[in-house]
Amino acid sequence: MDRAAAEELDRVDELAPFRDRFVIDDPKLVYANGNSLGRLPKATVERVSEVLAYQWGSRLARSWDDGWLDEAQRVGEVLAEGVLGARPGEVLVCDSTTVNLYKLAVAALDARPDRWSVVISSGEFPTDRYVLQGLSQKRGLALRWDGEPDNDTALCVRSLVDFRTGELADLAARTAADRAAGALTVWDLSHAAGAVPIDLSGAGVDLAVGCTYKYLCAGPGAPAYLFVRAERQEQLESPIWGWFGQRHQFAMGPTYDPQPDIRRFHAGTSPIVGIAAVEVGASLVAEAGIDRMRAKSTALTTLAIDLFDGWLAPLGFTLATPRDPQQRGAHVSVCRHDAAELCARARDEQYLVTDFRPPETVRLGFPPLDTRFVDVWDAFDRLNRAARRAPG
Ligand SMILES: *Cc1c(COP(=O)(O)O)cnc(C)c1O
């Protein structure tokens, strides 16, 4: 395929106008790393300015009563409806993914006191592995790498989209299999939310966490989210007994009495500025519609794999991402022994931002709202040049 064919795909792309909704101040740069840090939506600049100038600057502490106290839940509903396929009252925007994973993992372990093993993939995202390693060590649990849950398994931690390969798991089937063994599963949706349709309710998921700065474009350090299925909320207890999880918070009473609902997983004061950015990102996905986004995303990654076959496979690269579009998310990973050097060369000599994942993966993310088909074409053209050490 030549570049003109990619341009033609952009001309008929009904999501193309969404690219204008993002700050893109350097048209020469090919940014294939939106799966790591999504672009800045223009609306976020406005919305955050308003939160700063009016809500904080002008209203000051009165803003807590104006709505700040409920922001974690209110924006949780936006995510639940537009991105996660959850019901009202099941999602909270708070803390980091790591902290939320810790909270839900401990809650799940405490709910299965007679069981003594946990299951996680050895290729899982590092923070997820570390959290489980820490808990296993502190609690004397057996950590089963890559195993299947057994009748002694309390907890499984799984990613819906694998951060390395982009492989998409079967949410409903995997959840059902883990539950059949009597284990609770915490799903990490970090590389899936805003990239693939998610139906937490329909898939029967109990627990999930995820970050907002990848495909949800909420910016560095924006708060993450947690999901607890309504029917599970009263049985599960957060290990962090904070005042935002307290039933009558402002009675400031002597003993902790947790809220009966999702709010019991809220620890401390909400990061209001970051939550405002989460709302903008989640609303963009809701407006574009995740099904339309998925259709375009599939076409983008299909083009990527075609270009891989034409240019990179003959140079000794291998493809880590599944070829079946139903089995992959929105990023594509290609491997060669000199991947680290290639990423650096692509960045420094070809003006292409990707990322390197050890030991030999170049990962290219193509968020469908701001990525054009020509960007995919240019990304592979530049990677091809970097691999051949040809001038740009
Ligand atoms: C990005 C990512 C995280 C990030 O965790 P933070 O606590 O936000 O730093 C966690 N898990 C997975 C699978 C991720 O892809």
The ligand as an SDF file (V2000), in Angstrom:
LIG
                    3D

 15 15  0  0  0  0  0  0  0  0999 V2000
   -0.2400    1.6580   32.8450 C   0  0  0  0  0  0  0  0  0  0  0  0
   -0.5880    0.5000   33.7120 C   0  0  0  0  0  0  0  0  0  0  0  0
   -0.6130    0.6150   35.1130 C   0  0  0  0  0  0  0  0  0  0  0  0
   -0.2300    1.9030   35.7580 C   0  0  0  0  0  0  0  0  0  0  0  0
   -0.2830    1.8920   37.1510 O   0  0  0  0  0  0  0  0  0  0  0  0
   -0.1180    3.2880   37.9060 P   0  0  0  0  0  0  0  0  0  0  0  0
   -0.3700    2.9580   39.3210 O   0  0  0  0  0  0  0  0  0  0  0  0
   -1.1080    4.2320   37.3230 O   0  0  0  0  0  0  0  0  0  0  0  0
    1.2670    3.7940   37.6620 O   0  0  0  0  0  0  0  0  0  0  0  0
   -0.9860   -0.5020   35.8450 C   0  0  0  0  0  0  0  0  0  0  0  0
   -1.3060   -1.6660   35.2360 N   0  0  0  0  0  0  0  0  0  0  0  0
   -1.2760   -1.8060   33.9020 C   0  0  0  0  0  0  0  0  0  0  0  0
   -1.6660   -3.1020   33.2620 C   0  0  0  0  0  0  0  0  0  0  0  0
   -0.9080   -0.7290   33.0900 C   0  0  0  0  0  0  0  0  0  0  0  0
   -0.8570   -0.8620   31.7710 O   0  0  0  0  0  0  0  0  0  0  0  0
  1  2  1  0
  2  3  1  0
  2 14  2  0
  3  4  1  0
  3 10  2  0
  4  5  1  0
  5  6  1  0
  6  7  2  0
  6  8  1  0
  6  9  1  0
 10 11  1  0
 11 12  2  0
 12 13  1  0
 12 14  1  0
 14 15  1  0
M  END
$$$$
